[in-house]
Amino acid sequence: MKKLIFIPLFVLLFAVSAIAETDMPQEVRDTRHALMTGSLVVKGEGAAPQDRPLSPAQKRIMALRAAKIMAARELSEVVDGISISGETTVVNAAAASDTIKSSVQGLIKGAQVVKEVYDPVSEMAVVYLSMPMTGSNGLVASILPQVLMSAPPAAAPPYMPPPTAPEVKPAAFDGLILDAREQAFKPALINRVVTKGGEVLYDPAKVAQNILVERGAAEYTNDVGKAKALLGERGASNPAVVKVSGVIKSTDVEVSPEDASAIFSSNQTAHYLEGAKVVFVLK
């Protein structure tokens, strides 16, 4: 009889264990996935100290606390490495500004626990922390406006159509999709669009601060159809789909003269660049 009881219990415990393992959150540690999913997610592991006797309840509390501290350290390292633009990372910006440094530290301290697990057998704990990238409490809202305000004026001139270019009727585009799947492009908090001659066609510094706070300087996905759907949510029904022709310093994309002219002329009417109705398609 004992065996008949033991087998169902063992099966039940095994099933619960399997569910616990497969139910863990997916870590999101790189800029590409974080900008696509909307948040960073990191994991920390910890154990209770072994240098003094502790009750089972104390071991659990202290192991979870240690795991959360480790997760916060992991999150700090990930955030420090996020690119702002070009070769500039968050850690560079924080080193140059006490305000940005305190904002980043506050975000890390305020990161949300999305999952915590304690195993009484191994006396180990696992904690997952999540920090949003966009929204009023996200990384972009906390540091990007400050970065843009403190940055020196762009050395590159804004784009202007060549005076000898034939006058054409602008297409009725109301958004911009940049297909960068064939380029070594790196998503960042600031991704600009430039011409072959280095003129700036899209500069996030020109975007209204409330838009930067809400969704950042652009959105990111891995499919043109998804990009159109994202812009559709912003009211854009006929976006231009432009294939990126090159990349500068990993984070700025180049477009051809023909595409630059079409984007500039259509934006003169629809003003979609000022509204950050821009989506980058990544490989």
C-alpha positions in Angstrom: 0.0 0.0 0.0 2.9 2.4 0.8 4.3 1.8 -2.7 0.9 2.6 -4.2 0.8 5.9 -2.3 4.4 6.8 -2.9 4.3 6.5 -6.7 1.5 9.0 -7.3 3.1 11.5 -4.9 6.5 11.1 -6.6 4.8 11.7 -10.0 3.1 14.8 -8.6 6.3 16.2 -7.1 8.1 15.6 -10.4 5.4 17.4 -12.3 5.5 20.4 -10.0 9.3 20.6 -10.3 9.1 20.4 -14.1 6.5 23.2 -14.2 8.7 25.4 -11.9 11.6 25.0 -14.2 9.8 25.7 -17.4 7.8 28.6 -15.9 10.9 30.8 -15.4 11.0 34.2 -17.1 13.2 34.6 -20.2 16.3 36.7 -19.6 16.5 39.8 -21.8 20.0 41.2 -21.5 20.9 42.9 -24.8 19.7 46.2 -26.3 18.1 44.6 -29.3 15.7 42.3 -27.5 15.1 44.9 -24.7 14.0 47.5 -27.2 11.8 45.0 -29.0 10.2 43.5 -25.9 10.1 46.8 -23.9 12.2 45.7 -20.8 15.4 44.2 -19.5 15.1 41.0 -17.5 18.1 39.5 -15.5 18.6 36.7 -13.1 20.4 36.5 -9.8 21.3 33.5 -7.6 22.1 33.5 -3.9 22.4 31.4 -0.8 22.1 32.1 2.9 25.4 32.5 4.8 26.9 29.3 6.2 28.9 30.9 9.1 26.1 30.8 11.7 23.1 28.6 12.5 19.8 29.8 10.9 16.3 28.6 11.0 14.7 27.4 7.7 12.7 30.6 7.5 15.8 32.7 8.0 17.7 30.8 5.3 14.9 31.4 2.8 14.8 35.2 3.6 18.5 35.6 3.4 19.0 33.5 0.3 16.3 35.5 -1.5 17.9 38.8 -0.4 21.3 37.6 -1.7 19.8 36.6 -5.0 18.2 40.0 -5.4 21.5 41.8 -4.7 23.2 39.6 -7.4 20.4 40.3 -9.8 20.7 44.1 -9.2 24.5 43.8 -9.9 23.8 41.9 -13.1 21.2 44.6 -14.1 23.7 47.4 -13.5 26.3 45.7 -15.7 23.8 45.2 -18.5 22.5 48.8 -18.3 26.0 50.3 -18.2 26.8 48.6 -21.6 23.7 49.9 -23.4 24.6 52.1 -26.4 23.3 55.6 -26.4 24.7 56.4 -29.9 27.9 55.5 -31.7 30.6 54.6 -29.2 28.8 56.2 -26.2 27.2 53.9 -23.6 25.1 54.6 -20.5 28.2 54.2 -18.3 29.9 57.0 -20.2 26.9 59.3 -19.8 26.6 58.5 -16.1 30.3 59.2 -15.6 29.8 62.6 -17.2 26.7 63.6 -15.4 25.7 63.1 -11.7 22.1 63.5 -12.6 22.2 60.7 -15.1 24.1 58.5 -12.7 21.5 59.0 -9.9 18.7 58.4 -12.4 20.2 55.1 -13.5 20.9 54.0 -9.9 17.3 54.8 -9.0 16.0 52.7 -11.9 18.1 49.7 -10.8 17.0 50.0 -7.2 13.4 50.3 -8.3 13.5 47.3 -10.6 10.6 45.0 -10.2 10.8 41.4 -9.0 9.0 39.3 -11.6 9.9 35.9 -10.1 11.5 34.5 -7.0 12.1 30.9 -6.2 13.7 29.2 -3.1 14.7 25.6 -3.0 14.8 24.3 0.6 16.8 21.2 -0.4 19.8 23.1 -1.9 19.0 26.2 0.1 19.5 28.3 -3.1 17.3 31.1 -4.3 16.8 32.6 -7.7 15.4 36.1 -8.3 14.4 37.7 -11.7 14.4 41.5 -11.9 12.8 43.5 -14.7 13.4 47.2 -15.7 11.4 48.9 -18.4 13.1 50.6 -21.4 10.3 53.0 -22.3 7.3 54.6 -20.6 7.4 57.1 -17.8 9.5 54.9 -15.5 11.8 53.5 -18.2 15.4 54.0 -19.0 14.7 56.1 -22.1 12.5 58.6 -20.1 15.0 58.8 -17.3 18.2 59.6 -19.3 17.6 60.4 -22.9 16.2 63.9 -22.6 19.1 64.8 -20.3 21.6 63.3 -22.8 20.1 65.2 -25.7 20.1 68.5 -23.7 23.7 68.1 -22.6 25.0 66.9 -25.9 26.9 69.4 -28.1 25.2 70.5 -31.4 25.5 67.9 -34.1 28.5 68.5 -36.3 26.8 67.1 -39.3 24.4 69.5 -41.2 20.7 68.7 -41.6 19.7 67.3 -44.9 18.6 69.7 -47.7 17.6 68.5 -51.2 20.2 69.4 -53.9 19.2 72.7 -55.6 19.6 71.0 -59.0 17.3 68.2 -58.2 14.1 68.0 -60.3 11.0 69.0 -58.5 8.8 66.0 -57.9 5.4 65.6 -56.2 6.0 64.2 -52.7 4.7 60.7 -52.0 2.0 60.6 -49.3 4.1 58.7 -46.7 3.2 59.1 -43.1 5.8 56.9 -41.4 9.2 55.4 -42.0 10.4 51.8 -41.9 14.1 51.3 -42.2 15.1 47.7 -43.2 18.6 47.2 -41.7 18.5 43.4 -41.8 21.5 43.2 -44.2 23.7 45.6 -42.2 25.8 45.4 -39.1 23.4 47.7 -37.3 23.2 48.1 -33.5 20.1 49.4 -31.9 20.7 52.2 -29.4 18.8 54.9 -27.5 19.7 57.2 -30.4 19.7 55.9 -33.9 20.0 58.6 -36.6 19.3 58.5 -40.3 21.9 60.1 -42.5 22.7 60.5 -46.2 25.8 59.2 -48.1 27.2 62.7 -47.7 26.7 62.7 -43.9 23.7 65.0 -43.7 21.3 64.3 -41.0 17.8 63.3 -42.2 16.4 62.0 -38.9 17.7 63.3 -35.6 16.0 62.2 -32.3 17.1 65.5 -30.7 14.3 67.1 -32.8 11.6 64.8 -31.3 9.3 66.2 -28.7 10.3 65.1 -25.1 6.9 63.7 -24.3 7.2 61.3 -27.3 10.7 60.3 -26.3 9.4 59.5 -22.8 6.4 57.4 -24.1 8.2 55.2 -26.7 11.7 56.4 -27.3 13.2 57.8 -30.5 12.2 54.8 -32.6 10.7 51.3 -32.4 12.3 48.0 -33.3 11.1 44.7 -34.7 12.3 41.8 -36.9 9.6 41.9 -39.7 8.3 44.6 -42.1 4.8 43.5 -41.5 5.2 43.9 -37.7 6.7 47.3 -38.4 3.7 48.4 -40.4 1.4 47.2 -37.5 3.4 49.2 -35.0 3.1 52.3 -37.1 -0.5 51.6 -37.6 -1.0 51.9 -33.9 0.6 55.4 -34.2 -1.8 56.4 -36.9 0.5 55.8 -39.9 -1.3 54.0 -42.7 1.2 54.4 -45.6 4.8 54.3 -44.3 7.8 54.4 -46.6 9.8 51.2 -46.5 13.5 52.0 -47.1 16.3 49.5 -47.4 19.3 50.8 -45.5 22.4 51.2 -47.7 25.1 51.5 -45.0 25.9 52.0 -41.4 28.0 54.6 -39.6 29.6 53.8 -36.2 27.2 50.9 -35.9 24.2 53.0 -34.8 23.5 55.6 -37.6 22.0 54.2 -40.8 22.6 55.6 -44.3 20.0 55.9 -47.1 20.4 56.5 -50.8 20.0 60.0 -52.3 16.7 59.0 -53.9 15.3 57.7 -50.6 16.6 60.7 -48.7 14.7 63.0 -51.1 11.5 61.0 -50.9 11.7 60.9 -47.0 12.4 64.6 -46.8 9.7 65.7 -49.2 6.9 63.5 -47.7 7.9 64.6 -44.2 7.4 68.2 -45.1 3.7 67.5 -45.2 3.2 64.7 -42.7 5.9 65.6 -40.1 6.2 61.9 -39.1 9.9 62.2 -38.3 9.1 64.8 -35.6 6.6 62.4 -34.2 9.2 59.6 -34.1 7.0 57.4 -36.4 10.1 55.4 -37.2 10.7 51.7 -37.0 14.0 49.8 -37.6 13.7 46.2 -38.9 16.5 44.1 -37.4 17.9 40.7 -38.5 
